Amino acid sequence: MRKPKVAFFSLTSCEGCQFVLLDLGEKFFNFLKNVDLIDFSLIEEMPFPKGKVEIDVSFVEGLPIKKEEIKLLKKIRKESKILVAMGNCASLGGIPEMKNYQGKERTIRYIYKKLNVENPEIKEIDKFVKVDFYIPGCPINGEEFLKYAKTLIKGEIPEILQRPVCTECPHQGKESCFLRKREPCLGPISLAGCQAICTRNDQLCYGCRGILKGINPKGFLEMLKKFKKPEEIEDNLEIFGIKDDIEERLKEK
């Protein structure tokens, strides 16, 4: 019986989501036993096969910043039955997208004083190619990856349960809830599945897993404006790239 062909590709990124998979240890390598691994550079440098390659599932981490990466991404799309955006950067633009809101030229010159480097607007991968499924998080949750990947290699697209981070938060309904303390926590509009790791460690939720489907964030944002300045709220929305998603959602209503 033919094993499904699976590949992991890394565009511009910290590669943290791939390290999460390696941190799974035996669990991840047991998963790999059931597939034909075409590419995973953190395990072994594998030049992308020449000619037409039919990949059953491609997992893509990171963003296409360089022209070569855009070309590679389009090749991956063309040769993959299922293309998965893996992690916050690939799915939402991530932390790199903050550059779009802070003046690209000023930011690039702060880091590269004289060197000329490519300085495009940051865009998530579905702005370049069709994405079939998104695995959320910064970084992703390894156990969640295994759950979805086992469905994906069967040629099926999983369903992600739409519930807010608040449902996993130990502060829910308590005086220690950030919102009750008038702090701009995005838990009520953000997708759960992370086990509320940030709020469990007394940090605000910044929505790294994206916002829930089918919600209108307008009322929630208006509530935040009662105790925080609009610029403070925008700063939080920019951290993991959900600002443009929220703006698009507001236009729909």
C-alpha positions in Angstrom: 0.0 0.0 0.0 1.4 3.4 -1.0 2.3 5.7 1.8 1.0 9.3 1.5 3.8 11.7 0.4 4.3 14.5 3.0 6.6 17.5 3.0 7.5 20.3 5.4 8.6 23.5 4.0 10.1 26.5 5.7 9.9 30.0 4.3 11.1 33.1 6.2 10.4 32.1 9.9 12.0 31.2 13.2 11.2 27.5 12.4 9.7 27.3 15.9 6.7 25.3 14.7 9.0 22.6 13.2 10.9 22.4 16.4 7.6 21.8 18.2 7.2 18.7 16.0 10.8 17.5 16.8 10.1 18.1 20.5 7.3 15.5 20.3 10.1 13.0 19.9 9.0 9.4 19.4 5.4 10.4 18.8 6.4 12.5 15.7 8.8 9.9 14.3 6.0 7.3 14.7 3.9 9.5 12.6 6.6 9.8 10.0 6.8 6.0 9.7 3.4 6.1 8.1 4.3 8.6 5.4 6.8 9.0 2.6 8.7 12.1 3.7 9.6 14.3 0.7 11.2 17.3 2.5 12.0 18.4 6.1 15.2 20.4 6.2 15.5 20.3 10.0 15.9 16.5 9.8 17.8 16.3 6.6 18.7 18.6 3.7 16.6 17.4 0.8 16.7 19.3 -2.5 13.3 19.8 -3.9 12.8 17.0 -6.4 13.1 18.2 -10.0 10.3 17.7 -12.4 6.7 17.2 -11.4 6.2 15.9 -7.9 2.8 14.9 -6.5 2.7 15.6 -2.8 -0.3 14.5 -0.8 0.1 17.0 2.0 2.5 20.0 2.2 2.9 21.8 5.5 4.3 25.3 5.1 5.8 27.4 7.9 6.7 31.1 7.6 6.1 33.8 5.0 7.3 34.4 1.5 9.5 37.5 1.8 11.9 36.9 -1.2 10.9 36.4 -4.8 12.5 33.0 -4.7 10.2 32.1 -1.8 7.1 33.2 -3.7 8.2 31.1 -6.6 8.8 28.1 -4.3 5.4 28.6 -2.6 3.6 28.5 -6.0 5.5 25.4 -7.0 4.5 23.7 -3.7 0.8 24.7 -4.3 0.9 23.3 -7.9 2.3 20.0 -6.8 0.3 19.5 -3.5 -3.1 17.9 -3.2 -3.5 19.6 0.2 -1.5 22.7 1.3 -1.5 23.5 5.0 -0.5 26.8 6.6 1.4 25.8 9.7 1.5 28.3 12.5 0.8 32.0 13.0 3.2 33.5 10.5 1.9 31.4 7.6 -1.7 31.7 8.6 -2.0 35.4 9.8 1.3 37.2 9.0 2.5 36.8 12.6 5.0 39.1 14.3 6.7 40.1 11.0 3.5 41.7 9.9 3.9 44.4 12.6 6.3 46.0 10.1 3.4 46.9 7.8 1.9 49.2 10.5 5.1 50.9 11.7 6.6 52.3 8.5 8.5 49.8 6.5 11.3 52.1 5.4 12.0 53.4 8.9 12.0 49.9 10.3 14.3 48.4 7.7 16.8 51.3 8.1 16.8 50.9 11.9 18.0 47.3 11.4 20.0 47.6 8.2 21.8 51.0 8.3 23.3 50.8 4.8 22.7 47.4 3.4 20.0 47.2 0.7 17.6 44.3 1.3 14.2 43.3 0.0 11.5 45.1 1.9 8.1 44.0 0.7 4.8 44.3 2.6 4.3 41.2 4.8 1.5 38.9 3.7 0.3 35.5 4.9 0.6 32.7 2.4 -3.1 32.7 1.4 -2.5 36.0 -0.3 -0.3 34.1 -2.8 -1.9 30.7 -3.1 -4.9 28.7 -2.1 -4.6 27.2 1.4 -6.7 24.2 2.3 -6.2 24.1 6.1 -4.7 26.2 8.8 -3.0 24.9 11.9 -3.0 27.8 14.3 -0.7 29.0 17.0 2.7 30.6 17.8 4.1 28.1 17.9 1.6 25.3 17.0 0.5 22.7 19.6 2.3 19.4 18.8 -0.5 17.2 20.0 -3.0 19.2 18.0 -0.8 18.8 14.9 -0.7 15.0 15.2 -4.5 15.0 15.5 -5.1 17.0 12.4 -2.2 15.5 10.4 -3.6 12.0 10.8 -6.8 13.2 9.2 -5.0 15.2 6.5 -2.9 12.3 5.2 -6.2 10.5 4.6 -7.1 13.2 2.1 -9.7 14.7 4.5 -9.9 18.3 5.8 -10.4 18.4 9.6 -12.9 20.6 11.5 -11.6 22.9 14.2 -14.0 23.4 17.0 -14.8 27.1 17.3 -14.6 28.1 20.9 -12.9 31.0 22.7 -9.7 30.9 24.7 -11.8 31.9 27.7 -13.2 28.3 27.8 -9.7 27.0 28.7 -8.7 29.9 31.0 -8.4 29.2 34.7 -9.3 32.9 35.4 -12.8 32.6 33.7 -15.4 34.2 35.9 -12.9 35.0 38.6 -11.7 38.3 40.0 -8.3 37.5 38.4 -9.8 37.6 34.8 -7.9 40.2 32.9 -11.0 41.9 31.5 -12.5 42.2 34.9 -9.2 44.0 35.8 -9.7 46.2 32.8 -6.9 44.8 30.7 -7.3 44.3 27.0 -7.2 40.5 26.8 -8.3 39.0 23.5 -9.4 35.7 24.9 -13.2 36.1 24.2 -12.6 36.5 20.4 -9.6 34.2 20.0 -9.6 30.6 19.0 -9.0 28.1 21.8 -6.8 25.0 21.6 -3.7 26.4 23.2 -4.9 25.4 26.7 -4.8 29.1 27.5 -1.0 28.9 28.1 -0.5 32.6 28.2 -3.3 33.5 30.6 -2.3 30.5 32.8 1.0 32.2 33.1 -0.5 35.6 33.9 0.0 37.0 30.4 -2.7 38.6 28.2 -4.1 36.7 25.2 -3.0 38.4 22.0 -4.9 36.2 19.6 -2.0 34.2 18.1 -4.4 31.5 17.0 -6.7 33.9 15.1 -10.2 35.1 15.8 -13.2 32.9 15.9 -15.3 32.3 12.8 -18.7 33.9 12.6 -18.2 36.5 15.2 -18.6 40.3 15.0 -15.7 41.8 17.0 -17.1 45.3 16.9 -19.0 45.1 20.2 -15.9 43.6 21.9 -13.6 46.3 20.7 -16.1 49.0 21.7 -16.0 47.5 25.2 -12.2 47.6 25.3 -12.3 51.3 24.3 -14.1 52.1 27.6 -10.9 51.5 29.5 -8.1 51.5 27.0 -7.0 54.0 24.4 -7.6 53.0 20.7 -3.8 53.0 20.0 -3.2 50.6 22.9 -5.8 48.2 21.6 -4.3 48.4 18.1 -0.9 47.7 19.4 -2.2 44.4 20.8 -4.0 43.5 17.6 -0.8 44.0 15.6 1.4 41.7 17.6 0.3 38.4 15.9 -1.2 39.7 12.7 -4.9 39.7 13.5 -5.4 43.4 12.9 -6.1 43.1 9.2 -8.4 40.1 9.8 -10.5 42.1 12.2 -10.6 45.1 9.9 -11.9 42.8 7.1 -14.5 41.3 9.5 -15.7 44.7 10.5 -16.2 45.7 6.8 -18.4 42.6 6.3 -20.9 43.7 9.0 
